[in-house]
Amino acid sequence: MRRFVRRKLKINILALIITVMIVTAVTFLLVEKNIGPTLLAIAEARARLIATESINDAINKKIARNTQYKDLITIHKNNNGEVSLIQINTIEINRLRSDATQYVTESLRKITMGGVSIPLGQVTGSQILANFGPRITVSIIPVGTAEVDISEAFEEAGINQTRHKIFVDVKTWVKIVVPMVSSSVEVTSHIPIAETIIIGKVPNTILDFSRPKN
């Protein structure tokens, strides 16, 4: 009798364990299916925001503060005082690209050391529950190197006046890793670093910022 009771007890315990395992597996699959995509979308948005802020901060502090328009551009005038040519300083532009790439890479490396923590309550979309629930750590990993280019834009700034702006354009990728899923996110930024007001007509002869071809 006692053997029968013990055997039945063992069977019941085994059945309970199997049931718990099945319920856990089903719950895990449901969570992965329903919460995973939402969590990944939130993680991607947070990572893109953090990476963009980090890039902008690096360029503004390391590049924009130490760059003047006259360092990058030379404006030539004819005998009548009219602007005849706007010429770029190729050596300085190339140095700026190199420095910007280095600063952006260093900045992204710093934010990847700690990652991002997201409260699970944000998955619900509720403002009230946004800061509640266990926190999920999201890893941000740089993918490859940052691509840095220099661009320009001309805007009307008044009668017979044109504003000439110089920008640093950054494009890079970061990998987002959350429990169960991962994704790569493209991060871009268009940051003004110098500008001037050109009086008079802007000439047609303007040397662009295209990278030299090999």
Secondary structure, 3 states (H helix, E strand, C coil): CHHHHHHHHHHHHHHHHHHHHHHHHHHHHHHHHHCHHHHHHHHHHHHHHHHHHHHHHHHHHHCHHHCCHHHHEEEEECCCCCEEEEEECHHHHHHHHHHHHHHHHHHHHHHHCCCEEEEHHHHHCCCCCCCCCCEEEEEEEEEEEEEEEEEEEEEEEECCEEEEEEEEEEEEEEEEEECCEEEEEEEEEEEEEEEEEEECCCCCCECCCCCCCC
